[in-house]
Amino acid sequence: MDNQPFVSYHIEERSFVAYIKREIHNLVKDHFSVQRTGEIDIIVSELASNIVKYANRGELLYRFLTKEEKSIFEIIAIDNGPGIKDLPGMMKDGNSSSTTLGHGLGAIIRLSNFSQTYSQVNLGTITYCQVCSEDTDEVPEEMDKKILIRALAIAKPGEEKCGDGFSIRKEGTRIKFMLADGLGHGILANQAAETAIQSFEQNSKHHEPSEILRYIHADVKKTRGLVATVVTLDTKEKDIRICGVGNIATRIYNGIVLKNNMPYNGIVGLNIPVTLNNTVTPMEKYQTIVLCSDGITTRWDIMKYPSILKYDPLIIAAAIYRDHGRKTDDMSVLVAKIK
């Protein structure tokens, strides 16, 4: 997906529902048909209303982007409410845990091109929906059918620009991705991250993560600098190569086995080590790679979320953000799943 951060909106009472519905309506109306815009209105209304009704408060994350010339709207509803005891049952029309008609989750599923809900009793619920323009019935193809990569980036509360950024590219048998965190936050941090992303995307000569970071280092010297981790997945050689400078947390899950990747000390654009080596790990089925900026505390562990590895990477990213986002800096989580 494009390097587009999510907009965050906190839902704390019912009066907020109409406001956020209007904001999103104005965002998407010029990119979707009248009917599709109305369907997005319903999805937003149901998600926001469920937060107020069942959890009292929560958060909506949303963004609009384009992919393969298709308009795409994504929204994530997160809360720390009581959770859903019978999730499969609640997805059927007519079932409700309150006195309502029980059409909410069923309507969300029908009107979305793709949707998933993850819920834990007494810990909360996360629902992710993706809506595409009417000229397609399917979500646009991913870069690789065996590798699914999604990223969640959110600006520090009160900032208009996000200083975290990401990029995902495919070159032959390699899929490369980077998570970057400009120093500080705000416009200057955003400029550093955007410059690094532009350098990453224009560099077709280097394939090793360490070489890519050196290339970016030279290009971003006029910015305030950043920390970044680059990962390459080679579907032919069946290996994962990682190199990072600065405090981007990187973990590889292989079932219940966890491997941390330690980055080098330094700042890309200011000072990086003379020697940079890649960490090489065999690529296997069902591995999950997670990268987090320092806007996310380091105490997260996705093994605390039963069965979450079966879900879309954005559900995983949203769970980590919900429970471990500092809210005092830009926050980002990138998740890659190998099928």
Phi, psi and omega in degrees: 000162178296156176284076184238116180290159174275146171272135181255136177221122180273130179257118183236344176202166188298329181296339180287338186297313181297323181294311182292327177297318179293319179300313181289322177304314180293332179289321190258345190299331180274357184243348181233159176294167178301318181294315182293323177298319177298323178292322175296321176304317181295315180300313180299315181299316181295315181296314181294318180296322179296323178299312181295317187291317189254333186242354182073319178208159181183201186216140171251132173244131182213157176201156173242136177208176177236147177210129182052041178064018176254141175277134183227132174244130179238141179216140179232126176253126182229144177207167176247036183282200185286349183078177182244118183290319182240078184297313178302322180291322182290343179280352179268137178301140178096349177261135180209146176267005176233202183264013181277177183287342177080032180261356190299294183295325177297317179295320179299317180296315182295322187273347180267148170289329178208136176208148175216147175232129176241130184217141174235131180299130180071004179239338175124181186225144175230127176236129179242130178230142175233127181238126180252161178298160191293343184281009173218141176265350183239154173294137179307148184299146175280169179299322182214130184293341182262353182227124181242122184234128177223154180222146180237119178232135184221132181290155173304136179309129181097347179263142178276331182249143178264128180275356174262148178206166181213160175212143180229126182226154173238129178227102182063238181271001182256139168244124183246141173213155182222140169245126184236145180226104177296143182300136182075217179205174180090199188298314183293323175295319178298319179297320179296314180294317180295321178295319178296319179295318178299317178297316179300317184284335180272347184273105178251359184274326184257141182241336179282135179306321179297319179293321180297317179296322177295320179297315179295319180307317180291328185279337187254014184296337179275357177263181178283354178095171184199170168248149185202151172231134179244136180231138172238135175247119181254109184286345177272311181280346179059050176221159177245126180241131186227138170212132180222150174234120181096180193272065164262120180279129182231126180226142176244122177257128173237089191068234179268359181274127183246135176232122176272142174251124183269124178279166174279153171286145177143180178226122178294126183101342179241300179207124176233157182299152176296321180252125175235122178242152178272145168270125184248128181229137177300138177270127182229163177297147173068019171281150176231127180250129182235128175241135179226138172284173183283004169286352176250129179296158185274005185275002185287150177207112186290350175291348177279357179246095184306131174067007185292338180293346177280348188265170178301144180305330179290332174294316178298313181299319181294323179295317179295316179298315183302315188267346186224006176292132183286329183066012176245008181202172171297148184229135179211145177221128175243132182233128176242128179246130177259120185276000000 
